[in-house]
Amino acid sequence: MKPINNYIQQMNLFSLEDLFDLQGKTKLELIFEDIDLKPVVKSLSTNSKKGPKGYDIKSIIRAFLAQRIENIPTRVALVRRLKEDPVFSHVCGFGFYSEVPSEATLSRYFKKLSESDSLETLYSKLLDKAHQMDIINPETAAIDASKLTSYERAKPQSQVDKDNPNTPDWGSKYDSHHNKITWFGWKVHLAVDTSSELPLAISLTPANESDGNEALPLVQKVSQILNGIKCQQPDFWTMDSAYDRHTIYKQILFDYNAQAIIPINTRNSKQPPAGYYDYKGTPICSAGHKMVYWGHYNGDNKFRCPHVCDKVDCVHGSAWCSDSNYGHVTKTRPKHDPRYVSVPHRDSSTWDDIYDKRTSVERTFSRLKEQLGLKNVRVKGKKKVMTHILLSCIGLITAKIATESFKNQKEDQAA
């Protein structure tokens, strides 16, 4: 007779919930701690505060944010992750091994989200929090645009509605190797704080829209946002030569009391304007020599005689234009010529240092595209595309806030 083996089923020492509580907080948990989703939930809520199948709206919004933060490419992949990863599902708010919303349910809520302005409100509040934590304090802001291919089927030029700013269009630009790139879709325009490299304002246009057309609307939007959160306004706005327009220099100077740092686009210019030695706003002396920059004070650039400064050996000497041993002095003021005259002077190392900060907006675009899903937009229509962009930007700023909060906690514990 075979012996009977008695097996006693052991109870798990810890449940999955207990094990989860024992481990350190996940990246998503740390991020979600710093987001107050109540305004967004309220904008999407019905009288029941529940979705068609009883899903909590807050959990659905968290899932949308988690999709961007985890760079999950499609909504189908998001549903699969929620089903197969109990920890991910729990952090989003659906619980361990609970039923998760279908792709259709998520699509319905994404549409509702795109029809409200709640994400813009949330983003402004996050910028306010970042300001309070001294993450953003924009002395210099940078503006640039980046291409975004449409998920919609490309149309021939003749079939594109040119009068409708809410539809994609054909765009073209030259890359760093001077190769012409064309695409059907959109342009994303960002104004970025160069210190934190976080976007302060966002806009979306058809791809054929000129970059320069969106500069001043972005400056105005940033000004309103920063006023709302009682944050200092930028002293400098840096952009590439595609934004070289007299109106941009003028309005930034006179309306916002700031300086535009933009290289002169010399494509259609044969020579510098009268009175200037070069395209950097350096005056020319009466003998035809380049005057020497001698610093700026109280909004003026000061230039001295190049002969007195031993930069040239003028046949006329310094007496040609001045009786003083100090030599002839010329001052330039931005208000007299906002495009060519800049404080600091265009030919100074300070101007170069400020302009170099423009690369911060390129790094911001790179993070949004490579790490937060902006490279892979799978929705149609301008409102939904803008919602996708906002979710990516919210993911970026919340990650920054969470990182700084975690560092501060560690420092407090060490102290």
C-alpha angles and dihedrals in degrees: 000000000000116000116250114236112211113209119196113203108233120222115234111261090219131022119226088257091054092049090049091052091051095056127075120271116278124237091256092050091053090049096047091051089069098049123087103200096177096106091050092046090049092052091054099038125110123200090281095049087219134100126245091279098033098269116156110247092218089058091051092052089048089052091054091051092045089052090059096040092049091041093235104176104211141022089242089057090048092055090047091051091050091052098044101037111059093183092053090047092049094050090051088053104254095107132231115315091347125144111276128206120270125243090257092054092049090048091054092052093045088056091050090048092052091053094057132066094224095111091056089052091048091049092052090051091050090051088052090052091047089051092051089052090050091243093125124037102146113208087156128029127190130207129201142143133228134195122253119191114224121242087215120093111271116252130207114260090250092060098048115106100232093186095057113083090188096069129075121254141184118281136180138192141158121256126219090278092053092251114145114240123195128187141166113235140047147326121232113209119199136186107201135192101236093210100055094021090225122140114251097185136011135198135175126209137166111278094253093062114113115247091228093059091066098047100086095041088054092048090051092048092050091048091053093046094048092047088052093055094038093243126149118264120242117268091203135034114198125195138154125262092274085079095052098130128138092225092057093053092044099049095042089052101042103028100037102024091232138116125248112220103201130143116242113254103225096181095114097028123098097186140357117277120271114289096025127101094204143000091272095076096256111154121235119228124232090262092055098256129132110258120229120251109235102182133271133272134180093353097313131109114220124212128184137203109282091216093057090046091053093242095120137013100234114199089217095050122212094299090073091078107012140031091208124095086224089067132226116321126204125189127199127198127200092221090063094051112007094181102052101025117070134171107243095040116255092237094054130100089236091060090049092049092053093046091051088063088069089084088073090078090053090054090049091054090048092054093046092050102038101034107022104041102255089127091061110051111172101177132091130224130043096264094053092044089052090050089053090051093048092050089052092049092046088051090053097050095042090051089053092048092047091049093051092045091052091049091050091050091051091049091049091050092048090050 
